[in-house]
Amino acid sequence: MSLGDARDWQNQYQRNDHMNGWSQHGVFLRCLASELAETHRKNSVAK
């Protein structure tokens, strides 16, 4: 493996890592949104 290949691989890896971070973040936000929606629905029913 040449030095250039290693650098390309590292860049690719970091990009993938960044995307994975975002998708995990997205999952977290979806969970949070559904929690909020559920809480809101319960509060609406309680009134």
CHARMM-style PDB file with segment names, atoms N, HN, CA, C and O in Angstrom:
ATOM      1  N   MET     1       0.859  -1.199   0.000  1.00  0.00      PROA
ATOM      2  CA  MET     1       0.000   0.000   0.000  1.00  0.00      PROA
ATOM      3  C   MET     1       0.890   1.241   0.000  1.00  0.00      PROA
ATOM      4  O   MET     1       1.783   1.374   0.836  1.00  0.00      PROA
ATOM      5  N   SER     2       0.639   2.141  -0.938  1.00  0.00      PROA
ATOM      6  HN  SER     2      -0.087   2.032  -1.617  1.00  0.00      PROA
ATOM      7  CA  SER     2       1.448   3.357  -0.989  1.00  0.00      PROA
ATOM      8  C   SER     2       0.914   4.369   0.027  1.00  0.00      PROA
ATOM      9  O   SER     2      -0.173   4.208   0.581  1.00  0.00      PROA
ATOM     10  N   LEU     3       1.688   5.383   0.246  1.00  0.00      PROA
ATOM     11  HN  LEU     3       2.572   5.514  -0.205  1.00  0.00      PROA
ATOM     12  CA  LEU     3       1.304   6.410   1.206  1.00  0.00      PROA
ATOM     13  C   LEU     3       0.023   7.117   0.741  1.00  0.00      PROA
ATOM     14  O   LEU     3      -0.849   7.437   1.548  1.00  0.00      PROA
ATOM     15  N   GLY     4      -0.073   7.353  -0.576  1.00  0.00      PROA
ATOM     16  HN  GLY     4       0.636   7.093  -1.232  1.00  0.00      PROA
ATOM     17  CA  GLY     4      -1.264   7.996  -1.130  1.00  0.00      PROA
ATOM     18  C   GLY     4      -2.510   7.161  -0.893  1.00  0.00      PROA
ATOM     19  O   GLY     4      -3.564   7.688  -0.539  1.00  0.00      PROA
ATOM     20  N   ASP     5      -2.379   5.823  -1.095  1.00  0.00      PROA
ATOM     21  HN  ASP     5      -1.522   5.395  -1.382  1.00  0.00      PROA
ATOM     22  CA  ASP     5      -3.509   4.925  -0.869  1.00  0.00      PROA
ATOM     23  C   ASP     5      -3.961   4.989   0.583  1.00  0.00      PROA
ATOM     24  O   ASP     5      -5.153   5.043   0.883  1.00  0.00      PROA
ATOM     25  N   ALA     6      -2.982   4.980   1.468  1.00  0.00      PROA
ATOM     26  HN  ALA     6      -2.013   4.936   1.224  1.00  0.00      PROA
ATOM     27  CA  ALA     6      -3.291   5.013   2.898  1.00  0.00      PROA
ATOM     28  C   ALA     6      -4.038   6.295   3.249  1.00  0.00      PROA
ATOM     29  O   ALA     6      -4.967   6.276   4.057  1.00  0.00      PROA
ATOM     30  N   ARG     7      -3.639   7.389   2.650  1.00  0.00      PROA
ATOM     31  HN  ARG     7      -2.885   7.405   1.994  1.00  0.00      PROA
ATOM     32  CA  ARG     7      -4.273   8.673   2.939  1.00  0.00      PROA
ATOM     33  C   ARG     7      -5.704   8.687   2.396  1.00  0.00      PROA
ATOM     34  O   ARG     7      -6.630   9.156   3.058  1.00  0.00      PROA
ATOM     35  N   ASP     8      -5.864   8.160   1.169  1.00  0.00      PROA
ATOM     36  HN  ASP     8      -5.111   7.779   0.632  1.00  0.00      PROA
ATOM     37  CA  ASP     8      -7.205   8.086   0.582  1.00  0.00      PROA
ATOM     38  C   ASP     8      -8.119   7.236   1.455  1.00  0.00      PROA
ATOM     39  O   ASP     8      -9.269   7.594   1.706  1.00  0.00      PROA
ATOM     40  N   TRP     9      -7.594   6.121   1.906  1.00  0.00      PROA
ATOM     41  HN  TRP     9      -6.660   5.830   1.701  1.00  0.00      PROA
ATOM     42  CA  TRP     9      -8.376   5.196   2.732  1.00  0.00      PROA
ATOM     43  C   TRP     9      -8.787   5.885   4.025  1.00  0.00      PROA
ATOM     44  O   TRP     9      -9.921   5.743   4.484  1.00  0.00      PROA
ATOM     45  N   GLN    10      -7.849   6.637   4.610  1.00  0.00      PROA
ATOM     46  HN  GLN    10      -6.929   6.752   4.237  1.00  0.00      PROA
ATOM     47  CA  GLN    10      -8.148   7.332   5.865  1.00  0.00      PROA
ATOM     48  C   GLN    10      -9.232   8.390   5.657  1.00  0.00      PROA
ATOM     49  O   GLN    10     -10.131   8.537   6.484  1.00  0.00      PROA
ATOM     50  N   ASN    11      -9.139   9.122   4.549  1.00  0.00      PROA
ATOM     51  HN  ASN    11      -8.408   9.003   3.877  1.00  0.00      PROA
ATOM     52  CA  ASN    11     -10.154  10.129   4.244  1.00  0.00      PROA
ATOM     53  C   ASN    11     -11.516   9.488   4.062  1.00  0.00      PROA
ATOM     54  O   ASN    11     -12.523   9.982   4.569  1.00  0.00      PROA
ATOM     55  N   GLN    12     -11.535   8.387   3.337  1.00  0.00      PROA
ATOM     56  HN  GLN    12     -10.716   7.986   2.925  1.00  0.00      PROA
ATOM     57  CA  GLN    12     -12.779   7.662   3.087  1.00  0.00      PROA
ATOM     58  C   GLN    12     -13.375   7.173   4.409  1.00  0.00      PROA
ATOM     59  O   GLN    12     -14.581   7.268   4.641  1.00  0.00      PROA
ATOM     60  N   TYR    13     -12.511   6.654   5.254  1.00  0.00      PROA
ATOM     61  HN  TYR    13     -11.532   6.577   5.065  1.00  0.00      PROA
ATOM     62  CA  TYR    13     -12.933   6.123   6.546  1.00  0.00      PROA
ATOM     63  C   TYR    13     -13.539   7.233   7.405  1.00  0.00      PROA
ATOM     64  O   TYR    13     -14.580   7.047   8.036  1.00  0.00      PROA
ATOM     65  N   GLN    14     -12.879   8.381   7.418  1.00  0.00      PROA
ATOM     66  HN  GLN    14     -12.033   8.532   6.906  1.00  0.00      PROA
ATOM     67  CA  GLN    14     -13.379   9.498   8.217  1.00  0.00      PROA
ATOM     68  C   GLN    14     -14.722   9.990   7.697  1.00  0.00      PROA
ATOM     69  O   GLN    14     -15.607  10.343   8.477  1.00  0.00      PROA
ATOM     70  N   ARG    15     -14.871  10.012   6.368  1.00  0.00      PROA
ATOM     71  HN  ARG    15     -14.152   9.725   5.734  1.00  0.00      PROA
ATOM     72  CA  ARG    15     -16.154  10.418   5.778  1.00  0.00      PROA
ATOM     73  C   ARG    15     -17.257   9.462   6.187  1.00  0.00      PROA
ATOM     74  O   ARG    15     -18.346   9.884   6.575  1.00  0.00      PROA
ATOM     75  N   ASN    16     -16.970   8.167   6.097  1.00  0.00      PROA
ATOM     76  HN  ASN    16     -16.085   7.824   5.782  1.00  0.00      PROA
ATOM     77  CA  ASN    16     -17.963   7.159   6.482  1.00  0.00      PROA
ATOM     78  C   ASN    16     -18.323   7.297   7.949  1.00  0.00      PROA
ATOM     79  O   ASN    16     -19.488   7.182   8.331  1.00  0.00      PROA
ATOM     80  N   ASP    17     -17.315   7.543   8.762  1.00  0.00      PROA
ATOM     81  HN  ASP    17     -16.369   7.636   8.452  1.00  0.00      PROA
ATOM     82  CA  ASP    17     -17.516   7.685  10.196  1.00  0.00      PROA
ATOM     83  C   ASP    17     -18.438   8.871  10.464  1.00  0.00      PROA
ATOM     84  O   ASP    17     -19.321   8.810  11.319  1.00  0.00      PROA
ATOM     85  N   HSD    18     -18.216   9.943   9.720  1.00  0.00      PROA
ATOM     86  HN  HSD    18     -17.499   9.993   9.025  1.00  0.00      PROA
ATOM     87  CA  HSD    18     -19.031  11.148   9.862  1.00  0.00      PROA
ATOM     88  C   HSD    18     -20.483  10.855   9.491  1.00  0.00      PROA
ATOM     89  O   HSD    18     -21.406  11.277  10.188  1.00  0.00      PROA
ATOM     90  N   MET    19     -20.676  10.130   8.391  1.00  0.00      PROA
ATOM     91  HN  MET    19     -19.925   9.788   7.825  1.00  0.00      PROA
ATOM     92  CA  MET    19     -22.028   9.783   7.965  1.00  0.00      PROA
ATOM     93  C   MET    19     -22.704   8.875   8.988  1.00  0.00      PROA
ATOM     94  O   MET    19     -23.890   9.037   9.276  1.00  0.00      PROA
ATOM     95  N   ASN    20     -21.956   7.926   9.535  1.00  0.00      PROA
ATOM     96  HN  ASN    20     -20.992   7.795   9.301  1.00  0.00      PROA
ATOM     97  CA  ASN    20     -22.508   7.034  10.550  1.00  0.00      PROA
ATOM     98  C   ASN    20     -22.930   7.831  11.772  1.00  0.00      PROA
ATOM     99  O   ASN    20     -23.965   7.559  12.380  1.00  0.00      PROA
ATOM    100  N   GLY    21     -22.121   8.812  12.120  1.00  0.00      PROA
ATOM    101  HN  GLY    21     -21.280   9.033  11.626  1.00  0.00      PROA
ATOM    102  CA  GLY    21     -22.448   9.677  13.247  1.00  0.00      PROA
ATOM    103  C   GLY    21     -23.766  10.391  13.011  1.00  0.00      PROA
ATOM    104  O   GLY    21     -24.597  10.502  13.912  1.00  0.00      PROA
ATOM    105  N   TRP    22     -23.949  10.878  11.776  1.00  0.00      PROA
ATOM    106  HN  TRP    22     -23.273  10.788  11.044  1.00  0.00      PROA
ATOM    107  CA  TRP    22     -25.187  11.580  11.455  1.00  0.00      PROA
ATOM    108  C   TRP    22     -26.386  10.660  11.487  1.00  0.00      PROA
ATOM    109  O   TRP    22     -27.452  11.047  11.967  1.00  0.00      PROA
ATOM    110  N   SER    23     -26.228   9.436  10.979  1.00  0.00      PROA
ATOM    111  HN  SER    23     -25.362   9.122  10.590  1.00  0.00      PROA
ATOM    112  CA  SER    23     -27.383   8.530  10.959  1.00  0.00      PROA
ATOM    113  C   SER    23     -27.774   8.133  12.378  1.00  0.00      PROA
ATOM    114  O   SER    23     -28.957   7.974  12.678  1.00  0.00      PROA
ATOM    115  N   GLN    24     -26.785   7.974  13.246  1.00  0.00      PROA
ATOM    116  HN  GLN    24     -25.824   8.104  13.002  1.00  0.00      PROA
ATOM    117  CA  GLN    24     -27.096   7.676  14.652  1.00  0.00      PROA
ATOM    118  C   GLN    24     -27.801   8.861  15.286  1.00  0.00      PROA
ATOM    119  O   GLN    24     -28.735   8.698  16.071  1.00  0.00      PROA
ATOM    120  N   HSD    25     -27.341  10.058  14.936  1.00  0.00      PROA
ATOM    121  HN  HSD    25     -26.582  10.190  14.298  1.00  0.00      PROA
ATOM    122  CA  HSD    25     -27.949  11.284  15.429  1.00  0.00      PROA
ATOM    123  C   HSD    25     -29.410  11.348  14.972  1.00  0.00      PROA
ATOM    124  O   HSD    25     -30.295  11.734  15.735  1.00  0.00      PROA
ATOM    125  N   GLY    26     -29.643  10.961  13.710  1.00  0.00      PROA
ATOM    126  HN  GLY    26     -28.923  10.647  13.091  1.00  0.00      PROA
ATOM    127  CA  GLY    26     -30.994  10.955  13.151  1.00  0.00      PROA
ATOM    128  C   GLY    26     -31.904   9.996  13.893  1.00  0.00      PROA
ATOM    129  O   GLY    26     -33.066  10.308  14.155  1.00  0.00      PROA
ATOM    130  N   VAL    27     -31.376   8.831  14.231  1.00  0.00      PROA
ATOM    131  HN  VAL    27     -30.433   8.577  14.019  1.00  0.00      PROA
ATOM    132  CA  VAL    27     -32.156   7.840  14.983  1.00  0.00      PROA
ATOM    133  C   VAL    27     -32.530   8.419  16.343  1.00  0.00      PROA
ATOM    134  O   VAL    27     -33.665   8.279  16.799  1.00  0.00      PROA
ATOM    135  N   PHE    28     -31.570   9.064  16.978  1.00  0.00      PROA
ATOM    136  HN  PHE    28     -30.648   9.177  16.608  1.00  0.00      PROA
ATOM    137  CA  PHE    28     -31.806   9.685  18.279  1.00  0.00      PROA
ATOM    138  C   PHE    28     -32.911  10.743  18.177  1.00  0.00      PROA
ATOM    139  O   PHE    28     -33.805  10.803  19.021  1.00  0.00      PROA
ATOM    140  N   LEU    29     -32.837  11.573  17.132  1.00  0.00      PROA
ATOM    141  HN  LEU    29     -32.111  11.524  16.446  1.00  0.00      PROA
ATOM    142  CA  LEU    29     -33.845  12.617  16.959  1.00  0.00      PROA
ATOM    143  C   LEU    29     -35.231  12.030  16.707  1.00  0.00      PROA
ATOM    144  O   LEU    29     -36.233  12.551  17.198  1.00  0.00      PROA
ATOM    145  N   ARG    30     -35.283  10.932  15.931  1.00  0.00      PROA
ATOM    146  HN  ARG    30     -34.469  10.509  15.532  1.00  0.00      PROA
ATOM    147  CA  ARG    30     -36.580  10.287  15.672  1.00  0.00      PROA
ATOM    148  C   ARG    30     -37.167   9.734  16.963  1.00  0.00      PROA
ATOM    149  O   ARG    30     -38.365   9.861  17.216  1.00  0.00      PROA
ATOM    150  N   CYS    31     -36.313   9.119  17.778  1.00  0.00      PROA
ATOM    151  HN  CYS    31     -35.340   9.015  17.573  1.00  0.00      PROA
ATOM    152  CA  CYS    31     -36.777   8.580  19.067  1.00  0.00      PROA
ATOM    153  C   CYS    31     -37.310   9.715  19.936  1.00  0.00      PROA
ATOM    154  O   CYS    31     -38.367   9.604  20.555  1.00  0.00      PROA
ATOM    155  N   LEU    32     -36.560  10.796  19.964  1.00  0.00      PROA
ATOM    156  HN  LEU    32     -35.701  10.887  19.461  1.00  0.00      PROA
ATOM    157  CA  LEU    32     -36.945  11.950  20.763  1.00  0.00      PROA
ATOM    158  C   LEU    32     -38.278  12.509  20.278  1.00  0.00      PROA
ATOM    159  O   LEU    32     -39.150  12.836  21.082  1.00  0.00      PROA
ATOM    160  N   ALA    33     -38.431  12.618  18.964  1.00  0.00      PROA
ATOM    161  HN  ALA    33     -37.722  12.353  18.311  1.00  0.00      PROA
ATOM    162  CA  ALA    33     -39.665  13.151  18.386  1.00  0.00      PROA
ATOM    163  C   ALA    33     -40.859  12.271  18.732  1.00  0.00      PROA
ATOM    164  O   ALA    33     -41.933  12.775  19.062  1.00  0.00      PROA
ATOM    165  N   SER    34     -40.672  10.950  18.656  1.00  0.00      PROA
ATOM    166  HN  SER    34     -39.800  10.540  18.388  1.00  0.00      PROA
ATOM    167  CA  SER    34     -41.794  10.060  18.970  1.00  0.00      PROA
ATOM    168  C   SER    34     -42.125  10.114  20.459  1.00  0.00      PROA
ATOM    169  O   SER    34     -43.291  10.014  20.839  1.00  0.00      PROA
ATOM    170  N   GLU    35     -41.109  10.270  21.300  1.00  0.00      PROA
ATOM    171  HN  GLU    35     -40.162  10.351  20.991  1.00  0.00      PROA
ATOM    172  CA  GLU    35     -41.346  10.426  22.746  1.00  0.00      PROA
ATOM    173  C   GLU    35     -42.175  11.678  22.997  1.00  0.00      PROA
ATOM    174  O   GLU    35     -43.146  11.652  23.754  1.00  0.00      PROA
ATOM    175  N   LEU    36     -41.780  12.778  22.352  1.00  0.00      PROA
ATOM    176  HN  LEU    36     -40.991  12.799  21.737  1.00  0.00      PROA
ATOM    177  CA  LEU    36     -42.484  14.042  22.530  1.00  0.00      PROA
ATOM    178  C   LEU    36     -43.921  13.941  22.028  1.00  0.00      PROA
ATOM    179  O   LEU    36     -44.847  14.447  22.661  1.00  0.00      PROA
ATOM    180  N   ALA    37     -44.094  13.282  20.887  1.00  0.00      PROA
ATOM    181  HN  ALA    37     -43.342  12.870  20.373  1.00  0.00      PROA
ATOM    182  CA  ALA    37     -45.430  13.124  20.315  1.00  0.00      PROA
ATOM    183  C   ALA    37     -46.319  12.301  21.257  1.00  0.00      PROA
ATOM    184  O   ALA    37     -47.490  12.620  21.464  1.00  0.00      PROA
ATOM    185  N   GLU    38     -45.751  11.261  21.808  1.00  0.00      PROA
ATOM    186  HN  GLU    38     -44.800  11.001  21.640  1.00  0.00      PROA
ATOM    187  CA  GLU    38     -46.485  10.381  22.733  1.00  0.00      PROA
ATOM    188  C   GLU    38     -46.898  11.161  23.996  1.00  0.00      PROA
ATOM    189  O   GLU    38     -48.036  11.073  24.457  1.00  0.00      PROA
ATOM    190  N   THR    39     -45.951  11.915  24.529  1.00  0.00      PROA
ATOM    191  HN  THR    39     -45.026  11.987  24.154  1.00  0.00      PROA
ATOM    192  CA  THR    39     -46.214  12.719  25.727  1.00  0.00      PROA
ATOM    193  C   THR    39     -47.306  13.743  25.441  1.00  0.00      PROA
ATOM    194  O   THR    39     -48.221  13.935  26.242  1.00  0.00      PROA
ATOM    195  N   HSD    40     -47.196  14.393  24.292  1.00  0.00      PROA
ATOM    196  HN  HSD    40     -46.452  14.237  23.642  1.00  0.00      PROA
ATOM    197  CA  HSD    40     -48.176  15.397  23.890  1.00  0.00      PROA
ATOM    198  C   HSD    40     -49.568  14.772  23.758  1.00  0.00      PROA
ATOM    199  O   HSD    40     -50.568  15.356  24.176  1.00  0.00      PROA
ATOM    200  N   ARG    41     -49.611  13.578  23.169  1.00  0.00      PROA
ATOM    201  HN  ARG    41     -48.799  13.103  22.829  1.00  0.00      PROA
ATOM    202  CA  ARG    41     -50.881  12.885  22.976  1.00  0.00      PROA
ATOM    203  C   ARG    41     -51.506  12.541  24.332  1.00  0.00      PROA
ATOM    204  O   ARG    41     -52.709  12.718  24.525  1.00  0.00      PROA
ATOM    205  N   LYS    42     -50.694  12.054  25.262  1.00  0.00      PROA
ATOM    206  HN  LYS    42     -49.717  11.911  25.105  1.00  0.00      PROA
ATOM    207  CA  LYS    42     -51.191  11.719  26.602  1.00  0.00      PROA
ATOM    208  C   LYS    42     -51.712  12.960  27.313  1.00  0.00      PROA
ATOM    209  O   LYS    42     -52.746  12.916  27.980  1.00  0.00      PROA
ATOM    210  N   ASN    43     -50.989  14.065  27.167  1.00  0.00      PROA
ATOM    211  HN  ASN    43     -50.150  14.101  26.625  1.00  0.00      PROA
ATOM    212  CA  ASN    43     -51.420  15.314  27.794  1.00  0.00      PROA
ATOM    213  C   ASN    43     -52.734  15.794  27.204  1.00  0.00      PROA
ATOM    214  O   ASN    43     -53.600  16.295  27.920  1.00  0.00      PROA
ATOM    215  N   SER    44     -52.879  15.638  25.885  1.00  0.00      PROA
ATOM    216  HN  SER    44     -52.175  15.231  25.303  1.00  0.00      PROA
ATOM    217  CA  SER    44     -54.111  16.066  25.211  1.00  0.00      PROA
ATOM    218  C   SER    44     -55.290  15.226  25.686  1.00  0.00      PROA
ATOM    219  O   SER    44     -56.381  15.753  25.903  1.00  0.00      PROA
ATOM    220  N   VAL    45     -55.079  13.929  25.847  1.00  0.00      PROA
ATOM    221  HN  VAL    45     -54.192  13.501  25.670  1.00  0.00      PROA
ATOM    222  CA  VAL    45     -56.137  13.022  26.291  1.00  0.00      PROA
ATOM    223  C   VAL    45     -56.524  13.333  27.741  1.00  0.00      PROA
ATOM    224  O   VAL    45     -57.691  13.236  28.122  1.00  0.00      PROA
ATOM    225  N   ALA    46     -55.520  13.707  28.538  1.00  0.00      PROA
ATOM    226  HN  ALA    46     -54.572  13.785  28.229  1.00  0.00      PROA
ATOM    227  CA  ALA    46     -55.758  13.972  29.960  1.00  0.00      PROA
ATOM    228  C   ALA    46     -56.653  15.181  30.185  1.00  0.00      PROA
ATOM    229  O   ALA    46     -57.350  15.257  31.196  1.00  0.00      PROA
ATOM    230  N   LYS    47     -56.639  16.117  29.258  1.00  0.00      PROA
ATOM    231  HN  LYS    47     -56.073  16.055  28.436  1.00  0.00      PROA
ATOM    232  CA  LYS    47     -57.440  17.340  29.442  1.00  0.00      PROA
ATOM    233  C   LYS    47     -58.930  17.101  29.278  1.00  0.00      PROA
ATOM    234  OT1 LYS    47     -59.722  18.034  29.405  1.00  0.00      PROA
TER     235      LYS     47
END
